[in-house]
Structures are given as structure tokens and as C-alpha cells.
Amino acid sequence: MYALIISLLSSLAVGFYIKYLKIKNIKDLFLFVFANYIVAIVLTFVLFNAQINTTNIIKAFSVNTVVLGMLMPTIFYILNKSLQLSGLAKTDIFQRMSLIIPVLLSFFIFNEIFTWNKLVAIALSFISIVLLLYKKSTKDGKFNIIYLLAVFIGYGIIDTLFKILATNKTIPYIVSLFVIFIICGFVSLLYLLFSKGSAHFKNFLYGTLLGLLNFSNIYFYMKAHKIFFETPTLVFITMNLGVIIGGTFIGKFYFKEKISKSALIGIFTAIISVVLLALIQLHIL
């Protein structure tokens, strides 16, 4: 259980940390993100070097790993903007509700069987999104919606591609992750070099802590799945509900974010949707 708790706390800490730092300069942000991936590359190699060899690395290069390597640094920029404009609570919920995208795509990619129970869960997730977007939280509400939806779509695509990689039996998952981190680091460096203005070295140091938190989240999430290999839905429920509820409380009580009645109903609806999806995975519904 400790692995699951550490992964959950690390996931919450990432959103809190980015929100707390309030990095507005784009060059500083990409220096921050670049440092994060350098740490992820080093830690992955140190902990899993037995699986990382030239043959596996060459095999791991694919369209999926390249797309993930380009998308993940980009999503950090989108996430940062969403945290600034919409707050921690809503951003965390949209990030977690993005799981509905791989669920929808699984009908086409993985030939998953359609059921009415799944349709209800999907419908509830979209209702929760509408409720969460009902009240604008900034004067430029349209930008609010754009970045929230970008978080939703971006993380949905990332989850789908990771699921595809995880089903590949010929390449160790950790090697694919190592290759993705290398591409992420290279793309982050390009963003950094081509961004205007100057960057402050302190953001590189801040980024090393983000790298530790991010790696902790991924490493212990994988470890939790190995420990609870017979009940993977336990991991799924704990992570998604924990981040939704935890993010809401942190946003409200630490950052003093206002949560409207419609947003509260949206949070409740999102929780019901996640629980339904979990019960469906367990074949209880």
C-alpha cells in the first residue's frame, strides 16, 4: 500500500509545486521542464540499467514514443497555463477525467466490447465537464476553457499512447519510457533555446525537484501495479479519486480557490464516473 500512497502524494505534489512556483516566463518554464527530464533520464538509467541496452533502445523508437516525447514537454506549458487561469482543483479534475479518451478509443484500437454501463460512465464524465466549465473563473473565461480542454485532450492522448506501449510484449516498458524521456529532454532543450528572453538558473534547480516528484509518481505507480497485480482497479480508483479530492481540497484551502455549486456537483459527478468505470473494469457492473 505504501507504493500507492507515495505515487498519489507525488502526483498531488506535482500540481501543487507548479502552481506554487507561478513560473510565467516561458524560457524559465522550459528550463524547469528540461531539468525535470534530465533527472528522469538519470534515475531511469540508474534503477533499470539491466534492461536498458542498445538493442532495446533501437527497438523502442517508434511513432508512439516520438509523439509522446514531443507532447509531454508541450503539455507542461499547457498545464502551467491552466493552473494559472483555472486553478489547481479544476485542472486536476480535467487531467484525471482525460481517462475517458483512452476508454472511448479502446473501442476502436483494442476492440473493447461496448456496453450501456460504459456509455453511462462516459456520459457522466462529459456532464461533469460541462458543470465544471459552467461558471467562468477569470475575466477571459474563453482562455480558461481552451487550456482546460487542452489538458483534457493532451493527457487523454498521452494515456492512450502509453496504454498502447504497455501492451507491446516485445519491448520492456521501462525502455520505452527511457527513450521517451530522452526525446522529451531534447524537445525541451529546443523549446528552451528558441524561446525569447533570458532564463534564471534557479529554475533548473527547481526543475530537479520536479523530476524527483515526477519520477516518484511514475516509479511507485508501476510498483503499485506490480504489488496489486490481481486488483489493478484498486490502483486506478485510489489514484484518480485521490487526485480529484486532494486537488480540490488543496485548491480551496491553500490557494483559496472559489468552488461554485455547479463545480461541486461536477466534482461529485466526476467521482461517480470514475467509480463506475472502475466497477466495469472489475466486471461488477
Secondary structure, DSSP 4 states (H G I P E B T S, - for coil): -HHHHHHHHHHHHHHHHHHHHT---HHHHHHHHHHHHHHHHHHHHHHHTTT--HHHHHHH-SHHHHHHHHHHHHHHHHHHHHHHHH-HHHHHHHHHHTTHHHHHHHHHHS-PPP-HHHHHHHHHHHHHHHHHHSS-SSSSHHHHHHHHHHHHHHHHHHHHHHHHHHT-SSS-HHHHHHHHHHHHHHHHHHHHHHSSS---THHHHHHHHHHHHHHHHHHHHHHHHHHTTT-HHHHHHHHHHHHHHHHHHHHHHTS-----HHHHHHHHHHHHHHHHHHHHHTT--
